[in-house]
């Protein structure tokens, strides 16, 4: 069945009990979702440019795992192959939980890029796939991720004569650069979109596992397991200037309330808008 936007089906039960009626139009419902999340969780704001290669490698490492695992793998890589030169990063950029460990809810990949001195990319590029996989093992899927990182570095070297993604994007233009990145095995639409919003401030809402799950539970899209389809549909629905805020607030909601296995609908600020709240969750 093709993926589609879903007009909300309201239950007669909901009307009888006098519950607030969820907004039926997906575009207007999404606008309400953005407003409610911003009221309750705040308005996440992009904090300025970062090195796109660092964000892209961190995002590759974060595929199918948690951000803390991606951070562990990135730190291992930076420690194994340190770059020469003055230290410019600040470990205090990482959010800290009450027990002194990295705060798993607040951690973002951009924090890792601000806190961890990057590795010497020319030394990473000189590794074999097996050697790189052994270093980044804490992120899981090490062979596939090592392959993607080495292919990326080889492409950069070919395109720019250096290991600068910023230079490649400048040289090719963003649209052609994005197309070329998408042709590298292991670098998909979500990975590129995360790089674009975190490093360059693009107005996009990348669709990771949390965003995909929640947007579908909210009935704004009905895309099964097709995350790329969710991304395409959402791109046309998110109001201008709201991509960053929506992405980050859905990440927070997905890590705390609307979790994959046990969503706590009773504690959810989106409950009145959400058809899944009446479907047995919470
Ligand atoms: S009401 Fe429940 S299913 Fe809907 S967004 Fe909130 S936690 Fe998720």
py3Dmol code that shows the C-alpha trace and the ligand (Angstrom):
import py3Dmol

protein = """\
ATOM      1  CA  UNK A   1       0.000   0.000   0.000  1.00  0.00           C
ATOM      2  CA  UNK A   2       1.477   3.407  -0.889  1.00  0.00           C
ATOM      3  CA  UNK A   3       2.505   5.685   1.962  1.00  0.00           C
ATOM      4  CA  UNK A   4       0.066   8.533   2.513  1.00  0.00           C
ATOM      5  CA  UNK A   5      -0.982  11.353   4.739  1.00  0.00           C
ATOM      6  CA  UNK A   6      -3.776  10.288   7.017  1.00  0.00           C
ATOM      7  CA  UNK A   7      -6.835  12.341   7.834  1.00  0.00           C
ATOM      8  CA  UNK A   8      -7.561  11.511  11.458  1.00  0.00           C
ATOM      9  CA  UNK A   9     -10.409   9.097  12.257  1.00  0.00           C
ATOM     10  CA  UNK A  10     -12.124  10.359  15.391  1.00  0.00           C
ATOM     11  CA  UNK A  11     -13.743   7.782  17.638  1.00  0.00           C
ATOM     12  CA  UNK A  12     -17.387   8.226  18.651  1.00  0.00           C
ATOM     13  CA  UNK A  13     -16.222   7.319  22.161  1.00  0.00           C
ATOM     14  CA  UNK A  14     -13.973  10.394  22.191  1.00  0.00           C
ATOM     15  CA  UNK A  15     -16.916  12.642  21.313  1.00  0.00           C
ATOM     16  CA  UNK A  16     -19.198  11.159  23.967  1.00  0.00           C
ATOM     17  CA  UNK A  17     -16.710  11.763  26.734  1.00  0.00           C
ATOM     18  CA  UNK A  18     -16.298  15.378  25.657  1.00  0.00           C
ATOM     19  CA  UNK A  19     -12.555  15.027  25.023  1.00  0.00           C
ATOM     20  CA  UNK A  20     -10.863  17.769  23.003  1.00  0.00           C
ATOM     21  CA  UNK A  21     -11.301  16.769  19.343  1.00  0.00           C
ATOM     22  CA  UNK A  22      -7.973  16.255  17.619  1.00  0.00           C
ATOM     23  CA  UNK A  23      -7.371  18.430  14.565  1.00  0.00           C
ATOM     24  CA  UNK A  24      -8.192  16.338  11.480  1.00  0.00           C
ATOM     25  CA  UNK A  25      -5.988  18.083   8.900  1.00  0.00           C
ATOM     26  CA  UNK A  26      -2.401  16.711   9.123  1.00  0.00           C
ATOM     27  CA  UNK A  27      -0.820  20.093   8.347  1.00  0.00           C
ATOM     28  CA  UNK A  28      -2.768  21.919  11.053  1.00  0.00           C
ATOM     29  CA  UNK A  29      -2.265  19.023  13.489  1.00  0.00           C
ATOM     30  CA  UNK A  30       1.471  19.218  12.939  1.00  0.00           C
ATOM     31  CA  UNK A  31       1.421  22.978  13.600  1.00  0.00           C
ATOM     32  CA  UNK A  32      -0.387  22.290  16.904  1.00  0.00           C
ATOM     33  CA  UNK A  33       2.160  19.587  17.761  1.00  0.00           C
ATOM     34  CA  UNK A  34       5.031  22.021  17.162  1.00  0.00           C
ATOM     35  CA  UNK A  35       3.346  24.670  19.341  1.00  0.00           C
ATOM     36  CA  UNK A  36       2.631  22.276  22.204  1.00  0.00           C
ATOM     37  CA  UNK A  37       6.140  20.837  22.171  1.00  0.00           C
ATOM     38  CA  UNK A  38       7.679  24.312  22.179  1.00  0.00           C
ATOM     39  CA  UNK A  39       5.420  25.395  25.058  1.00  0.00           C
ATOM     40  CA  UNK A  40       6.379  22.383  27.174  1.00  0.00           C
ATOM     41  CA  UNK A  41       9.921  21.546  26.084  1.00  0.00           C
ATOM     42  CA  UNK A  42      11.177  24.934  24.905  1.00  0.00           C
ATOM     43  CA  UNK A  43      12.307  26.170  21.485  1.00  0.00           C
ATOM     44  CA  UNK A  44      15.547  24.460  20.396  1.00  0.00           C
ATOM     45  CA  UNK A  45      17.695  26.888  18.455  1.00  0.00           C
ATOM     46  CA  UNK A  46      20.624  26.099  16.158  1.00  0.00           C
ATOM     47  CA  UNK A  47      23.821  27.301  17.828  1.00  0.00           C
ATOM     48  CA  UNK A  48      25.961  28.036  14.786  1.00  0.00           C
ATOM     49  CA  UNK A  49      28.140  26.352  12.139  1.00  0.00           C
ATOM     50  CA  UNK A  50      30.135  23.208  12.805  1.00  0.00           C
ATOM     51  CA  UNK A  51      32.497  21.133  10.693  1.00  0.00           C
ATOM     52  CA  UNK A  52      30.196  19.100   8.393  1.00  0.00           C
ATOM     53  CA  UNK A  53      32.641  16.176   8.116  1.00  0.00           C
ATOM     54  CA  UNK A  54      32.696  15.731  11.898  1.00  0.00           C
ATOM     55  CA  UNK A  55      28.886  15.835  12.093  1.00  0.00           C
ATOM     56  CA  UNK A  56      28.540  13.445   9.160  1.00  0.00           C
ATOM     57  CA  UNK A  57      30.932  10.867  10.652  1.00  0.00           C
ATOM     58  CA  UNK A  58      29.193  11.143  14.030  1.00  0.00           C
ATOM     59  CA  UNK A  59      25.848  10.633  12.296  1.00  0.00           C
ATOM     60  CA  UNK A  60      27.105   7.561  10.433  1.00  0.00           C
ATOM     61  CA  UNK A  61      28.291   6.192  13.780  1.00  0.00           C
ATOM     62  CA  UNK A  62      24.867   6.887  15.329  1.00  0.00           C
ATOM     63  CA  UNK A  63      22.944   4.818  12.760  1.00  0.00           C
ATOM     64  CA  UNK A  64      20.941   2.050  14.467  1.00  0.00           C
ATOM     65  CA  UNK A  65      22.383   2.858  17.864  1.00  0.00           C
ATOM     66  CA  UNK A  66      22.186   5.496  20.596  1.00  0.00           C
ATOM     67  CA  UNK A  67      24.018   8.825  20.575  1.00  0.00           C
ATOM     68  CA  UNK A  68      26.083   7.813  23.656  1.00  0.00           C
ATOM     69  CA  UNK A  69      27.360   4.760  21.721  1.00  0.00           C
ATOM     70  CA  UNK A  70      28.201   6.958  18.731  1.00  0.00           C
ATOM     71  CA  UNK A  71      30.058   9.298  21.077  1.00  0.00           C
ATOM     72  CA  UNK A  72      32.053   6.390  22.545  1.00  0.00           C
ATOM     73  CA  UNK A  73      33.087   5.217  19.086  1.00  0.00           C
ATOM     74  CA  UNK A  74      34.006   8.743  17.942  1.00  0.00           C
ATOM     75  CA  UNK A  75      36.086   9.308  21.076  1.00  0.00           C
ATOM     76  CA  UNK A  76      37.855   5.996  20.467  1.00  0.00           C
ATOM     77  CA  UNK A  77      38.655   7.060  16.905  1.00  0.00           C
ATOM     78  CA  UNK A  78      39.923  10.479  17.996  1.00  0.00           C
ATOM     79  CA  UNK A  79      42.062   8.906  20.727  1.00  0.00           C
ATOM     80  CA  UNK A  80      43.529   6.262  18.394  1.00  0.00           C
ATOM     81  CA  UNK A  81      44.439   8.732  15.631  1.00  0.00           C
ATOM     82  CA  UNK A  82      44.802  12.170  17.206  1.00  0.00           C
ATOM     83  CA  UNK A  83      45.313  15.200  14.997  1.00  0.00           C
ATOM     84  CA  UNK A  84      48.306  17.457  15.531  1.00  0.00           C
ATOM     85  CA  UNK A  85      47.757  21.061  16.495  1.00  0.00           C
ATOM     86  CA  UNK A  86      46.243  23.093  19.302  1.00  0.00           C
ATOM     87  CA  UNK A  87      43.243  21.756  21.194  1.00  0.00           C
ATOM     88  CA  UNK A  88      40.140  23.757  20.337  1.00  0.00           C
ATOM     89  CA  UNK A  89      37.281  21.702  21.778  1.00  0.00           C
ATOM     90  CA  UNK A  90      35.677  21.915  25.183  1.00  0.00           C
ATOM     91  CA  UNK A  91      34.649  18.697  26.969  1.00  0.00           C
ATOM     92  CA  UNK A  92      32.172  20.767  29.008  1.00  0.00           C
ATOM     93  CA  UNK A  93      29.972  21.006  25.879  1.00  0.00           C
ATOM     94  CA  UNK A  94      28.621  17.548  26.744  1.00  0.00           C
ATOM     95  CA  UNK A  95      25.453  17.633  28.891  1.00  0.00           C
ATOM     96  CA  UNK A  96      25.915  15.931  32.250  1.00  0.00           C
ATOM     97  CA  UNK A  97      23.249  13.956  34.162  1.00  0.00           C
ATOM     98  CA  UNK A  98      22.763  14.101  37.940  1.00  0.00           C
ATOM     99  CA  UNK A  99      24.975  11.009  38.404  1.00  0.00           C
ATOM    100  CA  UNK A 100      27.892  12.657  36.583  1.00  0.00           C
ATOM    101  CA  UNK A 101      27.586  10.622  33.355  1.00  0.00           C
ATOM    102  CA  UNK A 102      26.674  12.025  29.938  1.00  0.00           C
ATOM    103  CA  UNK A 103      22.980  12.976  29.902  1.00  0.00           C
ATOM    104  CA  UNK A 104      21.417  10.496  27.469  1.00  0.00           C
ATOM    105  CA  UNK A 105      18.247  12.561  26.957  1.00  0.00           C
ATOM    106  CA  UNK A 106      19.944  15.897  26.290  1.00  0.00           C
ATOM    107  CA  UNK A 107      22.961  14.608  24.340  1.00  0.00           C
ATOM    108  CA  UNK A 108      23.039  15.696  20.689  1.00  0.00           C
ATOM    109  CA  UNK A 109      25.637  14.810  18.061  1.00  0.00           C
ATOM    110  CA  UNK A 110      26.489  18.491  17.726  1.00  0.00           C
ATOM    111  CA  UNK A 111      27.540  18.462  21.417  1.00  0.00           C
ATOM    112  CA  UNK A 112      29.962  15.652  20.612  1.00  0.00           C
ATOM    113  CA  UNK A 113      31.428  17.688  17.741  1.00  0.00           C
ATOM    114  CA  UNK A 114      31.897  20.657  20.079  1.00  0.00           C
ATOM    115  CA  UNK A 115      33.464  18.550  22.839  1.00  0.00           C
ATOM    116  CA  UNK A 116      35.740  16.040  21.085  1.00  0.00           C
ATOM    117  CA  UNK A 117      38.863  16.984  19.145  1.00  0.00           C
ATOM    118  CA  UNK A 118      38.421  15.294  15.731  1.00  0.00           C
ATOM    119  CA  UNK A 119      40.796  12.558  14.564  1.00  0.00           C
ATOM    120  CA  UNK A 120      43.442  13.142  11.889  1.00  0.00           C
ATOM    121  CA  UNK A 121      41.297  12.330   8.865  1.00  0.00           C
ATOM    122  CA  UNK A 122      44.264  11.466   6.623  1.00  0.00           C
ATOM    123  CA  UNK A 123      45.251   8.826   9.191  1.00  0.00           C
ATOM    124  CA  UNK A 124      41.694   7.465   9.304  1.00  0.00           C
ATOM    125  CA  UNK A 125      41.686   7.268   5.500  1.00  0.00           C
ATOM    126  CA  UNK A 126      44.886   5.213   5.590  1.00  0.00           C
ATOM    127  CA  UNK A 127      43.317   2.487   7.756  1.00  0.00           C
ATOM    128  CA  UNK A 128      42.007  -0.729   6.303  1.00  0.00           C
ATOM    129  CA  UNK A 129      38.298  -1.354   6.718  1.00  0.00           C
ATOM    130  CA  UNK A 130      39.044  -4.046   9.302  1.00  0.00           C
ATOM    131  CA  UNK A 131      41.301  -1.729  11.324  1.00  0.00           C
ATOM    132  CA  UNK A 132      38.719   1.075  11.339  1.00  0.00           C
ATOM    133  CA  UNK A 133      35.908  -1.350  12.210  1.00  0.00           C
ATOM    134  CA  UNK A 134      37.858  -2.554  15.246  1.00  0.00           C
ATOM    135  CA  UNK A 135      38.171   1.019  16.571  1.00  0.00           C
ATOM    136  CA  UNK A 136      34.537   2.053  16.059  1.00  0.00           C
ATOM    137  CA  UNK A 137      33.058  -1.211  17.329  1.00  0.00           C
ATOM    138  CA  UNK A 138      31.227   0.499  20.288  1.00  0.00           C
ATOM    139  CA  UNK A 139      28.816   2.026  17.739  1.00  0.00           C
ATOM    140  CA  UNK A 140      27.736  -1.369  16.380  1.00  0.00           C
ATOM    141  CA  UNK A 141      27.614  -2.456  12.696  1.00  0.00           C
ATOM    142  CA  UNK A 142      31.337  -1.670  12.567  1.00  0.00           C
ATOM    143  CA  UNK A 143      32.079  -3.174   9.172  1.00  0.00           C
ATOM    144  CA  UNK A 144      29.291  -1.292   7.375  1.00  0.00           C
ATOM    145  CA  UNK A 145      30.067   1.986   9.152  1.00  0.00           C
ATOM    146  CA  UNK A 146      33.807   1.646   8.476  1.00  0.00           C
ATOM    147  CA  UNK A 147      33.009   1.078   4.796  1.00  0.00           C
ATOM    148  CA  UNK A 148      30.849   4.217   4.648  1.00  0.00           C
ATOM    149  CA  UNK A 149      33.452   6.393   6.415  1.00  0.00           C
ATOM    150  CA  UNK A 150      36.316   5.183   4.203  1.00  0.00           C
ATOM    151  CA  UNK A 151      34.238   5.675   1.034  1.00  0.00           C
ATOM    152  CA  UNK A 152      33.357   9.190   2.202  1.00  0.00           C
ATOM    153  CA  UNK A 153      36.999  10.069   2.863  1.00  0.00           C
ATOM    154  CA  UNK A 154      38.088   8.619  -0.489  1.00  0.00           C
ATOM    155  CA  UNK A 155      35.416  10.695  -2.254  1.00  0.00           C
ATOM    156  CA  UNK A 156      36.530  13.851  -0.446  1.00  0.00           C
ATOM    157  CA  UNK A 157      40.149  13.224  -1.360  1.00  0.00           C
ATOM    158  CA  UNK A 158      39.185  12.711  -5.003  1.00  0.00           C
ATOM    159  CA  UNK A 159      36.893  15.735  -5.116  1.00  0.00           C
ATOM    160  CA  UNK A 160      38.847  18.332  -3.169  1.00  0.00           C
ATOM    161  CA  UNK A 161      42.365  16.943  -2.754  1.00  0.00           C
ATOM    162  CA  UNK A 162      41.810  17.172   1.010  1.00  0.00           C
ATOM    163  CA  UNK A 163      39.471  15.867   3.700  1.00  0.00           C
ATOM    164  CA  UNK A 164      37.147  18.839   3.873  1.00  0.00           C
ATOM    165  CA  UNK A 165      33.427  18.317   3.374  1.00  0.00           C
ATOM    166  CA  UNK A 166      32.901  22.068   3.741  1.00  0.00           C
ATOM    167  CA  UNK A 167      35.176  22.585   0.743  1.00  0.00           C
ATOM    168  CA  UNK A 168      33.415  19.854  -1.284  1.00  0.00           C
ATOM    169  CA  UNK A 169      30.002  21.427  -0.646  1.00  0.00           C
ATOM    170  CA  UNK A 170      31.357  24.836  -1.554  1.00  0.00           C
ATOM    171  CA  UNK A 171      32.994  23.506  -4.710  1.00  0.00           C
ATOM    172  CA  UNK A 172      30.006  21.475  -5.947  1.00  0.00           C
ATOM    173  CA  UNK A 173      27.178  23.568  -4.498  1.00  0.00           C
ATOM    174  CA  UNK A 174      24.926  22.120  -1.806  1.00  0.00           C
ATOM    175  CA  UNK A 175      22.472  20.358  -4.157  1.00  0.00           C
ATOM    176  CA  UNK A 176      25.160  18.496  -6.127  1.00  0.00           C
ATOM    177  CA  UNK A 177      27.145  17.833  -2.970  1.00  0.00           C
ATOM    178  CA  UNK A 178      24.114  16.286  -1.285  1.00  0.00           C
ATOM    179  CA  UNK A 179      23.438  14.167  -4.368  1.00  0.00           C
ATOM    180  CA  UNK A 180      27.043  12.929  -4.398  1.00  0.00           C
ATOM    181  CA  UNK A 181      26.929  12.091  -0.679  1.00  0.00           C
ATOM    182  CA  UNK A 182      23.688  10.167  -1.186  1.00  0.00           C
ATOM    183  CA  UNK A 183      25.435   7.985  -3.761  1.00  0.00           C
ATOM    184  CA  UNK A 184      27.908   6.715  -1.135  1.00  0.00           C
ATOM    185  CA  UNK A 185      26.819   3.379   0.317  1.00  0.00           C
ATOM    186  CA  UNK A 186      25.781   3.793   3.947  1.00  0.00           C
ATOM    187  CA  UNK A 187      24.947   7.509   3.707  1.00  0.00           C
ATOM    188  CA  UNK A 188      21.181   7.948   3.423  1.00  0.00           C
ATOM    189  CA  UNK A 189      18.699  10.809   3.474  1.00  0.00           C
ATOM    190  CA  UNK A 190      18.494  10.992   7.274  1.00  0.00           C
ATOM    191  CA  UNK A 191      22.250  11.037   7.723  1.00  0.00           C
ATOM    192  CA  UNK A 192      22.627  13.844   5.200  1.00  0.00           C
ATOM    193  CA  UNK A 193      19.725  15.845   6.647  1.00  0.00           C
ATOM    194  CA  UNK A 194      21.167  15.630  10.180  1.00  0.00           C
ATOM    195  CA  UNK A 195      24.497  16.906   8.842  1.00  0.00           C
ATOM    196  CA  UNK A 196      22.795  19.764   7.034  1.00  0.00           C
ATOM    197  CA  UNK A 197      20.784  20.983  10.034  1.00  0.00           C
ATOM    198  CA  UNK A 198      23.477  20.541  12.690  1.00  0.00           C
ATOM    199  CA  UNK A 199      26.495  21.738  10.742  1.00  0.00           C
ATOM    200  CA  UNK A 200      24.956  24.271   8.383  1.00  0.00           C
ATOM    201  CA  UNK A 201      21.630  25.295   9.933  1.00  0.00           C
ATOM    202  CA  UNK A 202      19.462  23.987   7.055  1.00  0.00           C
ATOM    203  CA  UNK A 203      15.717  24.244   7.681  1.00  0.00           C
ATOM    204  CA  UNK A 204      14.925  20.509   7.627  1.00  0.00           C
ATOM    205  CA  UNK A 205      13.428  17.964   9.997  1.00  0.00           C
ATOM    206  CA  UNK A 206      15.516  14.780   9.668  1.00  0.00           C
ATOM    207  CA  UNK A 207      13.507  11.634  10.293  1.00  0.00           C
ATOM    208  CA  UNK A 208      15.272   9.320  12.706  1.00  0.00           C
ATOM    209  CA  UNK A 209      13.639   6.430  14.531  1.00  0.00           C
ATOM    210  CA  UNK A 210      11.966   8.711  17.124  1.00  0.00           C
ATOM    211  CA  UNK A 211      10.591  11.217  14.614  1.00  0.00           C
ATOM    212  CA  UNK A 212       9.295   8.437  12.351  1.00  0.00           C
ATOM    213  CA  UNK A 213       7.593   6.582  15.202  1.00  0.00           C
ATOM    214  CA  UNK A 214       5.922   9.627  16.760  1.00  0.00           C
ATOM    215  CA  UNK A 215       4.781  11.253  13.513  1.00  0.00           C
ATOM    216  CA  UNK A 216       3.118   7.971  12.531  1.00  0.00           C
ATOM    217  CA  UNK A 217       1.573   7.442  15.965  1.00  0.00           C
ATOM    218  CA  UNK A 218       0.168  10.954  15.681  1.00  0.00           C
ATOM    219  CA  UNK A 219      -1.424   9.926  12.381  1.00  0.00           C
ATOM    220  CA  UNK A 220       0.290  12.759  10.516  1.00  0.00           C
ATOM    221  CA  UNK A 221       1.739  10.192   8.120  1.00  0.00           C
ATOM    222  CA  UNK A 222       1.021   6.514   7.582  1.00  0.00           C
ATOM    223  CA  UNK A 223       4.237   5.148   6.171  1.00  0.00           C
ATOM    224  CA  UNK A 224       4.760   1.787   7.849  1.00  0.00           C
ATOM    225  CA  UNK A 225       8.478   1.273   8.210  1.00  0.00           C
ATOM    226  CA  UNK A 226       9.420   3.603   5.331  1.00  0.00           C
ATOM    227  CA  UNK A 227      11.341   6.412   7.041  1.00  0.00           C
ATOM    228  CA  UNK A 228      12.432   8.026   3.786  1.00  0.00           C
ATOM    229  CA  UNK A 229       8.782   8.372   2.805  1.00  0.00           C
ATOM    230  CA  UNK A 230       8.010  10.002   6.156  1.00  0.00           C
ATOM    231  CA  UNK A 231      10.831  12.468   5.481  1.00  0.00           C
ATOM    232  CA  UNK A 232       9.508  13.348   2.031  1.00  0.00           C
ATOM    233  CA  UNK A 233       5.951  13.863   3.297  1.00  0.00           C
ATOM    234  CA  UNK A 234       7.031  15.788   6.377  1.00  0.00           C
ATOM    235  CA  UNK A 235       9.209  18.130   4.333  1.00  0.00           C
ATOM    236  CA  UNK A 236       6.071  19.548   2.737  1.00  0.00           C
ATOM    237  CA  UNK A 237       4.189  19.863   6.020  1.00  0.00           C
ATOM    238  CA  UNK A 238       6.671  21.508   8.399  1.00  0.00           C
ATOM    239  CA  UNK A 239       6.184  25.297   8.510  1.00  0.00           C
ATOM    240  CA  UNK A 240       9.218  27.347   7.425  1.00  0.00           C
ATOM    241  CA  UNK A 241      11.758  27.836  10.211  1.00  0.00           C
ATOM    242  CA  UNK A 242      10.410  24.973  12.351  1.00  0.00           C
ATOM    243  CA  UNK A 243      12.438  21.956  11.174  1.00  0.00           C
ATOM    244  CA  UNK A 244      15.178  22.212  13.809  1.00  0.00           C
ATOM    245  CA  UNK A 245      12.765  22.771  16.681  1.00  0.00           C
ATOM    246  CA  UNK A 246      10.462  19.910  15.646  1.00  0.00           C
ATOM    247  CA  UNK A 247      13.327  17.452  15.145  1.00  0.00           C
ATOM    248  CA  UNK A 248      14.916  18.136  18.516  1.00  0.00           C
ATOM    249  CA  UNK A 249      11.690  18.242  20.500  1.00  0.00           C
ATOM    250  CA  UNK A 250      10.522  14.941  18.973  1.00  0.00           C
ATOM    251  CA  UNK A 251      13.896  13.438  19.889  1.00  0.00           C
ATOM    252  CA  UNK A 252      13.376  14.508  23.497  1.00  0.00           C
ATOM    253  CA  UNK A 253       9.786  13.239  23.536  1.00  0.00           C
ATOM    254  CA  UNK A 254      10.856   9.935  21.967  1.00  0.00           C
ATOM    255  CA  UNK A 255      13.596   9.405  24.541  1.00  0.00           C
ATOM    256  CA  UNK A 256      11.416  10.255  27.539  1.00  0.00           C
ATOM    257  CA  UNK A 257       7.658   9.758  26.951  1.00  0.00           C
ATOM    258  CA  UNK A 258       6.780   8.345  23.524  1.00  0.00           C
ATOM    259  CA  UNK A 259       9.309   5.535  23.713  1.00  0.00           C
ATOM    260  CA  UNK A 260       9.238   2.623  21.263  1.00  0.00           C
ATOM    261  CA  UNK A 261       8.060  -0.072  23.668  1.00  0.00           C
ATOM    262  CA  UNK A 262       6.172   1.713  26.469  1.00  0.00           C
ATOM    263  CA  UNK A 263       4.811   5.113  25.517  1.00  0.00           C
ATOM    264  CA  UNK A 264       3.465   6.948  28.556  1.00  0.00           C
ATOM    265  CA  UNK A 265       0.432   8.521  26.913  1.00  0.00           C
ATOM    266  CA  UNK A 266      -1.007   9.599  30.245  1.00  0.00           C
ATOM    267  CA  UNK A 267       1.972  11.921  30.731  1.00  0.00           C
ATOM    268  CA  UNK A 268       2.175  13.122  27.120  1.00  0.00           C
ATOM    269  CA  UNK A 269       1.546  16.747  26.197  1.00  0.00           C
ATOM    270  CA  UNK A 270       0.307  15.606  22.761  1.00  0.00           C
ATOM    271  CA  UNK A 271      -2.326  13.252  24.129  1.00  0.00           C
ATOM    272  CA  UNK A 272      -5.343  15.332  23.078  1.00  0.00           C
ATOM    273  CA  UNK A 273      -4.054  15.387  19.495  1.00  0.00           C
ATOM    274  CA  UNK A 274      -2.971  11.788  19.219  1.00  0.00           C
ATOM    275  CA  UNK A 275      -5.163   8.971  17.839  1.00  0.00           C
ATOM    276  CA  UNK A 276      -2.779   6.367  19.266  1.00  0.00           C
ATOM    277  CA  UNK A 277      -3.471   7.568  22.817  1.00  0.00           C
ATOM    278  CA  UNK A 278      -6.834   5.828  22.534  1.00  0.00           C
ATOM    279  CA  UNK A 279      -5.439   2.672  20.981  1.00  0.00           C
ATOM    280  CA  UNK A 280      -4.321   0.954  24.132  1.00  0.00           C
ATOM    281  CA  UNK A 281      -1.056   2.792  24.877  1.00  0.00           C
ATOM    282  CA  UNK A 282      -0.495   4.222  28.334  1.00  0.00           C
TER     283      UNK A 282
END
"""
ligand_1 = """\
8
LIG
S -0.137 10.231 23.187
Fe 1.100 8.355 23.412
S 1.429 7.549 21.334
Fe 0.689 9.698 21.162
S 2.556 10.925 20.992
Fe 2.007 10.875 23.166
S 3.101 9.097 24.055
Fe 3.168 8.910 21.812
"""
view = py3Dmol.view(width=600, height=400)
view.addModel(protein, "pdb")
view.setStyle({"model": 0}, {"cartoon": {"style": "trace"}})
view.addModel(ligand_1, "xyz")
view.setStyle({"model": 1}, {"stick": {}})
view.zoomTo()
view.show()
